[in-house]
Amino acid sequence: MTATLTRDGEVFVLDLGDDENRFAPDWLDRVEEHLHTVEVADGARALVTRATGKFFSNGLDLDWLGQHLDEYDAYIARVHRLLSHFLRLPVHTVAACQGHTFAAGAMLSLAHDTRVMRADRGFWSLPEVQLGMPFTPGMAALIQSRLAPQVAHEAMVTGRRYGGTEAAAYGIVDHAVAEDDVLPTAMRVAATHQGLAGDNLGVIKAGMYAGTLAALRTPVRALAA
């Protein structure tokens, strides 16, 4: 299943898919198309990003990347563009994390304005340190701009897995709720802020995260060489 976009009143719903929802090139293309649709739409609107199944997102498509190391720089640049697009989108964005939210998938959640996570099952984690994968400067900037310094430090240097209740206590997510309440809560939050959509919100976000957006635009020298 590829990413799909639907609309419920003034709230767009981006469904990432029903598998690991890794950032395959065609998946990246489709999500970017959907974000553009939301960005250029008129009037009040907000965005909820959801998924179905065990994972919200497991991040980079390492299998594809392992077979296309000559495209490493271009691929990471595309991932950076996706994170930037979410971060600066001129609508309120809510990540409805019903399942595991790992690595670049966790970074994707951080690029949203609000995060809702299932309280009883599933983990949020940045396991790069355990995988022997450094964070790019842009990724590190995103994480450190959205989390408290000590939380970002622990998450990045230990790869700790946070359950929903822990993640809420540490400020990683804003709401930890029962499984059946993840999407409804995300929809309510999004609907509350739908009237804020527009150029002014985009300008505010771009100003708040100017350093992070600049880091995400900076070309990254291939680390896999």
N, C-alpha and C positions, 0 to 999 in steps of 0.2 A: 504494500500500500504506500502510495506517495502522499505528500502533504496536500491537504485540501483546504479551501477557504469557503466558509458559509457565513450567513449573516442572520442574527436574531435581533430584530429591531435595530437599535443603533449600535449594537455590539457585534463586531466581526469575530468569528471563531476560526482560528487557524489550528487545524489538527495535523500534528507532525507525523502521525502514522501509528501503526500497531505492532511494530517490531522494535529493534534497538534504536531506530531513528538516528542512525549515524549520518554524518555529513558527507554523503556521496555527492559527486559533482551534479548529477541530475536532480537530486534532492535540493541542493543549494540553489540551483536555477529556479526550481518551482517555488521555494519559500521566498526568494527575492521577488519573483513575480507577484506573489500574494501580498507582500509588504508594500510593493508599489501601488497595488490596487487600493489598499487601505490608506496609503499616504495621500493619494490624489483624490480620494472621495470627498464629496462636499458635506458640509454640515456637521452636526454632533455625531461623534463616533468614538469607539474605544476598541481595544483588541484584547482578546483572551487567547493565549496559546496553550493548547492542551495536547494530550496524546492518549492512546488506549493501550492496555496491556501492561506488561511488567515494567517497561521503561518509559520515562519522559524522553530522555535522550542519553545515549552512551557516547556522544561526542564524535571525534574525528573517525573517519572511515580508514582505519589502520590497514586493513587488508588491501583496499584500493591503493593507498599511499605506498605500501610496500612494493607494489607492482609498477608504480609510476614515480619513482624517486626523482627522475629528471624533471618532474612537474611540481616538486615540493614547494618551491617559492610561490608559484602561481596559485597552488592550492591553499596554502596558508593565507595568502593575500585575500582569497575569496572568503575564507572563514572570517578573517578580520573585517571584511566589508559587511558580512552578515551581522556580526556583533555590533558594528558601528550603526548599521541601519536600525536595528532594534533600539539601541541606546538613544538615538536622536529622533526616533519616530515622533511626529507631532500629534500623537494621541496617547492617552493613558493605556499602558500595556500591563497585562497581568499574566503571569505564568502559573498554570494550574498543574502542579507536579504530582501526578497520581502514582508515579512509580520512581524507580531509580533515576537519579539525576547526577550523572557522572562527568568528570573531565570537562571537555568543551561544552557538553550539555549543561553542566553546572554553570559554566560561564554564560551560556545562553540565558539561563534563568536570571542571572545577575544583571543582564542587560535590560530586563523588564523593570518597570516601575514598582510593581508589587508581586510578591510570590506567595502562593498558597500551596501547602504540602500536606499530603496524607500523614496523619499522626502515628498510625499504628504499624505501618509497613513501608519499606522503601528507604533508601539512603540518599543523602546528598554528599558528594565527595569530589575532591580534587586529587586523584591518585597519581599524578604525574611523577612525583618523587619516587614512588614505588615502581614505576614503569621505566625509570631512567630517561624521562623526557623532560627537558627544561621548558619553562614557560617562555613564550616570546615576550619581549618588552610590552607589546600591546596587550597581551592577555594578562600579564602581571598588573599593568596599570588599571585594567578593568576591574580585576578582583579587588585591588587595594582601594579603588575609588568607591566600591559598593559595600565593603565590609569594614568593621572596626579593625584597627591595626592589629591587635592581639589575635582576633579571630582569623584575619587573613593570614597572619604568620603561622598559626597552628594548622590551618587548613592546607596551606601551601607546602610546609616543610615536614608534615607528618602524614598527609593523606588520610586523616581521620574521616571515618564515616559517621555522619550525623543523621540520626533518625529525625522524624518530623518534629517531635516535641523538643528535642535538643536544638535542632536548627532554629526553631522559633525563639528558644531561650537565648541563643547566641546572636540573634538578629540576622541570621542568614535568610530566613523566610519571615514573612509578616504574619501568617496564619497557619496553624497546624490543626487540622480538622479531621473528622471521620471520612472514610473513603467516599461515601455517598454525598458528602458535603463539599468536596474539593471543587468540582465544576460550578455548582450553584453559588458557592462563596465567591469564586473568581468572577462569575457573571455579575453578581451584585456589586462588587467593588468596581468593576469596569463601568457598569451602568451609572454608578454614582458620579463618575468623573467624565462622562461622555461629552458634557458641555464644554469642557476645557480644550477640546481638540482645535487645532489650527496653527497658523504660522507662529503666533506668539509663544505657544508651548514649545514648538520646535526650537525657537531662538533661545528660550530659557534653558532647555536641555543642552543645546550646543555650547552655551556659555558655561554651564555647570561642569560639563565634562570635556572642555576644550583640550586639556592635556591628554586625557585618555583617548579622545578621538584622534588627536595628532599622533599618538603612539601607535594606534591601530592603522594609521595611514602610512607609517614609515616602513619601507621595504625591509624584509627580513632576509638576511643571508642564510642560505641553506645550512641547517644544522645536521642534516643527514648525509652530507658529503663524506 
